[in-house]
Amino acid sequence: AMSKTSGDVLELGMGLFSTPYLHYQCMLSNRKLVSYENFKSYAQFFLDYGYPNANHEINIIDDYANAKIEKPWDVVLIDQTPDSSRVEEIKRLANLAKYIIIHDSNGRYEKIYHYSEIYPLFKYRTIWDKDSNHATVLSNFV
């Protein structure tokens, strides 16, 4: 998704793998990355290591429902906790994001994330299963 786009990127839930990858991809391609995290100490780790820059905005929030995300995005990564908030934010972004990538989309996680609720909202769905924790790419545009 990153190589097929050139616009803004949204990360809901920061991670030890996703955040550095998205940070440097956006920095090298002069794209905007906006990250939201609700665990202050976890976000502080990235703040302390100088991650925020002209291309990377880091926001600490109490509730993802309050995240200011209603705008067009080229790529969105959904990987936040609490688990129940994932479906709600996907619904908010379904017609705003070119690609929405949802982490942990294996069937064994259905009881936790309830992703089957949002699949009908999308025209296109691709499953990336090269890792034991699958990711699914959703889109209404591509």
Kinemage of the C-alpha trace (Angstrom):
@kinemage 1
@onewidth
@group {chain A} dominant
@subgroup {mainchain}
@vectorlist {calphas} color= white
{ca ala a 1} P 0.000 0.000 0.000
{ca met a 2} L 2.841 2.390 0.799
{ca ser a 3} L 4.532 1.827 -2.556
{ca lys a 4} L 1.256 2.322 -4.452
{ca thr a 5} L 0.413 5.673 -2.857
{ca ser a 6} L 1.966 9.042 -2.109
{ca gly a 7} L -0.457 10.739 0.297
{ca asp a 8} L -0.975 11.003 4.032
{ca val a 9} L -0.726 7.975 6.326
{ca leu a 10} L -2.624 7.319 9.562
{ca glu a 11} L -1.490 4.900 12.269
{ca leu a 12} L -3.960 3.994 15.015
{ca gly a 13} L -1.922 2.227 17.659
{ca met a 14} L 1.848 2.590 17.570
{ca gly a 15} L 4.113 -0.451 17.428
{ca leu a 16} L 7.746 -1.484 17.603
{ca phe a 17} L 7.648 -2.623 13.983
{ca ser a 18} L 4.958 -0.522 12.326
{ca thr a 19} L 5.923 2.879 13.700
{ca pro a 20} L 9.615 2.833 12.672
{ca tyr a 21} L 8.687 1.429 9.248
{ca leu a 22} L 5.991 4.018 8.577
{ca his a 23} L 8.112 6.804 10.101
{ca tyr a 24} L 11.045 6.236 7.748
{ca gln a 25} L 8.906 5.465 4.700
{ca cys a 26} L 7.085 8.756 5.171
{ca met a 27} L 10.248 10.700 5.923
{ca leu a 28} L 12.020 9.362 2.822
{ca ser a 29} L 9.045 10.055 0.563
{ca asn a 30} L 8.149 13.394 2.197
{ca arg a 31} L 4.709 12.218 3.304
{ca lys a 32} L 2.732 13.067 6.422
{ca leu a 33} L 2.348 10.342 9.067
{ca val a 34} L -0.134 10.910 11.873
{ca ser a 35} L 0.068 8.432 14.766
{ca tyr a 36} L -2.426 8.072 17.613
{ca glu a 37} L -1.706 6.132 20.798
{ca asn a 38} L -3.728 5.831 23.997
{ca phe a 39} L -0.966 4.386 26.209
{ca lys a 40} L 0.943 7.490 27.230
{ca ser a 41} L 4.091 5.639 28.321
{ca tyr a 42} L 4.218 3.761 25.029
{ca ala a 43} L 3.848 6.939 22.983
{ca gln a 44} L 6.417 8.607 25.230
{ca phe a 45} L 8.975 6.012 24.132
{ca phe a 46} L 8.676 7.276 20.542
{ca leu a 47} L 8.574 10.906 21.640
{ca asp a 48} L 11.772 10.439 23.659
{ca tyr a 49} L 13.592 8.939 20.689
{ca gly a 50} L 12.868 11.910 18.462
{ca tyr a 51} L 10.210 10.401 16.250
{ca pro a 52} L 8.081 13.503 15.893
{ca asn a 53} L 9.370 15.638 13.044
{ca ala a 54} L 7.977 17.686 10.169
{ca asn a 55} L 6.621 14.483 8.600
{ca his a 56} L 5.451 12.670 11.743
{ca glu a 57} L 2.814 13.903 14.168
{ca ile a 58} L 2.280 11.865 17.341
{ca asn a 59} L -0.936 12.275 19.320
{ca ile a 60} L -1.653 10.845 22.759
{ca ile a 61} L -5.378 10.346 23.320
{ca asp a 62} L -7.642 8.826 25.949
{ca asp a 63} L -10.241 7.451 23.538
{ca tyr a 64} L -9.886 6.691 19.823
{ca ala a 65} L -13.427 7.934 19.299
{ca asn a 66} L -11.996 11.424 19.903
{ca ala a 67} L -9.209 11.093 17.317
{ca lys a 68} L -9.517 13.728 14.594
{ca ile a 69} L -9.303 11.346 11.630
{ca glu a 70} L -12.152 12.438 9.352
{ca lys a 71} L -10.165 13.385 6.250
{ca pro a 72} L -8.841 11.558 3.189
{ca trp a 73} L -5.926 9.194 3.828
{ca asp a 74} L -3.935 7.100 1.391
{ca val a 75} L -2.964 4.433 3.936
{ca val a 76} L -4.375 3.646 7.380
{ca leu a 77} L -2.990 1.029 9.750
{ca ile a 78} L -5.428 -0.210 12.393
{ca asp a 79} L -3.670 -1.853 15.353
{ca gln a 80} L -4.907 -0.134 18.501
{ca thr a 81} L -6.298 -1.190 21.830
{ca pro a 82} L -8.843 -1.459 23.232
{ca asp a 83} L -9.745 -4.160 20.760
{ca ser a 84} L -13.361 -3.034 20.528
{ca ser a 85} L -12.347 0.354 19.126
{ca arg a 86} L -10.887 -1.127 15.924
{ca val a 87} L -14.241 -1.832 14.280
{ca glu a 88} L -15.560 1.614 15.201
{ca glu a 89} L -12.614 3.467 13.668
{ca ile a 90} L -12.707 1.291 10.543
{ca lys a 91} L -16.347 2.307 10.087
{ca arg a 92} L -15.365 5.975 10.405
{ca leu a 93} L -12.647 5.592 7.766
{ca ala a 94} L -14.333 3.215 5.284
{ca asn a 95} L -15.048 5.922 2.710
{ca leu a 96} L -12.092 8.179 3.508
{ca ala a 97} L -9.062 5.904 3.170
{ca lys a 98} L -7.687 4.485 -0.054
{ca tyr a 99} L -6.252 1.489 1.847
{ca ile a 100} L -7.096 0.357 5.371
{ca ile a 101} L -4.777 -2.303 6.738
{ca ile a 102} L -6.103 -4.213 9.711
{ca his a 103} L -3.700 -6.194 11.856
{ca asp a 104} L -4.464 -9.612 13.373
{ca ser a 105} L -7.201 -10.485 10.906
{ca asn a 106} L -6.875 -14.270 11.233
{ca gly a 107} L -10.154 -16.043 11.819
{ca arg a 108} L -8.934 -17.081 15.265
{ca tyr a 109} L -9.160 -13.422 16.334
{ca glu a 110} L -12.772 -12.929 15.200
{ca lys a 111} L -14.100 -13.270 18.775
{ca ile a 112} L -11.798 -10.427 19.826
{ca tyr a 113} L -12.009 -7.936 16.939
{ca his a 114} L -15.319 -8.782 15.201
{ca tyr a 115} L -13.914 -7.794 11.812
{ca ser a 116} L -16.700 -9.683 10.026
{ca glu a 117} L -18.939 -6.727 10.958
{ca ile a 118} L -16.981 -4.337 8.744
{ca tyr a 119} L -16.089 -6.527 5.745
{ca pro a 120} L -19.452 -5.811 4.011
{ca leu a 121} L -18.607 -2.076 4.077
{ca phe a 122} L -15.826 -2.580 1.499
{ca lys a 123} L -15.749 -3.349 -2.216
{ca tyr a 124} L -12.267 -4.894 -2.100
{ca arg a 125} L -10.461 -7.131 0.391
{ca thr a 126} L -7.014 -8.752 0.188
{ca ile a 127} L -5.512 -10.982 2.870
{ca trp a 128} L -1.783 -10.916 3.558
{ca asp a 129} L -0.976 -14.272 5.141
{ca lys a 130} L 2.824 -14.435 4.911
{ca asp a 131} L 3.037 -14.161 8.711
{ca ser a 132} L 1.201 -16.091 11.418
{ca asn a 133} L -0.645 -12.863 12.284
{ca his a 134} L -2.491 -12.034 9.093
{ca ala a 135} L -3.255 -8.542 7.876
{ca thr a 136} L -6.168 -7.623 5.646
{ca val a 137} L -6.163 -4.717 3.212
{ca leu a 138} L -9.564 -3.129 2.686
{ca ser a 139} L -10.612 -0.534 0.152
{ca asn a 140} L -13.606 1.046 -1.512
{ca phe a 141} L -11.390 2.731 -4.101
{ca val a 142} L -8.681 0.332 -5.303
